[in-house]
Amino acid sequence: MAEMIPSWETNPILSVEHVTMRFGGLVAVNDLSFKAGRGDITALIGPNGAGKTTVFNCITGFYKPTQGMLHLRHADGKPFLLERMPDFKISAKAKVARTFQNIRLFSGMTLLENLLVAQHNPLMIASGMTVLGVLGFAGYKKAEKHSIERAEYWLNKIGLYDRADDPAGDLPYGAQRRLEIARAMCTEPELLCLDEPAAGLNPRESGELNELLLGIRRDENTSLLLIEHDMSVVMEISDHVVVLEYGTKISDGKPEAVRNDPRVIAAYLGVDDEEVEQVEQALDVVTEEAQQ
């Protein structure tokens, strides 16, 4: 029976095409191409300094790539060339949301207020960019009600509804991570980019994160692209893994194929290129012994 063509080939939400990012003489990303499937969890992994965050910064508009194209397509077929858009339009129009490796909550605001801040744009549009909200116009009241309901939905989804009025800074670290993801989801993104969401989490918190991300994929029609060093997270929840080393793609496929790729094993062990063949031979021996 022929193997099914993966979703990132048949129905990609994001196509990264020959992207290069140079900083002076430093090539941080080198002729990178990959696709992220609609409805998939795609993991971008690699050793420190591999260029992963630079790729995220190009996708979300913080950087404009030196060369290449970043093509995003909504479910209705509407296309966006991200490299031609300012960052605020990538968020508002292309519906790409992002979290950061370092948590960036408003620690003095309540949990509810953090989620309402994420919905600032539709509330401002409903106010007519004036004082219509203060004057109690019906259109603004309807938008405000929707924003509160959406915030409450996500507080319930991350198990923090009973702490809605607490300052975000009072939450334990793992709960802050979930709140940051909920805040990003309040913008109703088509693509959610997560920069090391499991960083600093203990095993229980990592399990809660996995459940949350799988639930987002299942229930929200949102595609996920994540950078992650925790391989237990990557291998447990990812549909597709792309591996970078020194800004160059060295592997691209399903988790089980990538995990057994000698180039990936060599990259993580710090092995020189000429030693990759030795790693491959050692892997073959281990595989044969496991099958006996």
Secondary structure by P-SEA (a helix, b strand, c coil): cccccccccccccccccbbbbbccccccccccccccccccbbbbbbccccaaaaaaaaaaccccccbbbbbbbcccccccccccccaaaaacccccccccccccccccccaaaaaaaaaaaaaaaaaccccccccccaaaaaaaaaaaaaaaaaaaaaccccccccccccccaaaaaaaaaaaaacccccbbbbccccccccaaaaaaaaaaaaaaaccccbbbbbccccaaaaaccccbbbbbccccccccccaaaaaacaaaaaaaacccccaaaaaaaaaaaaaaaaac
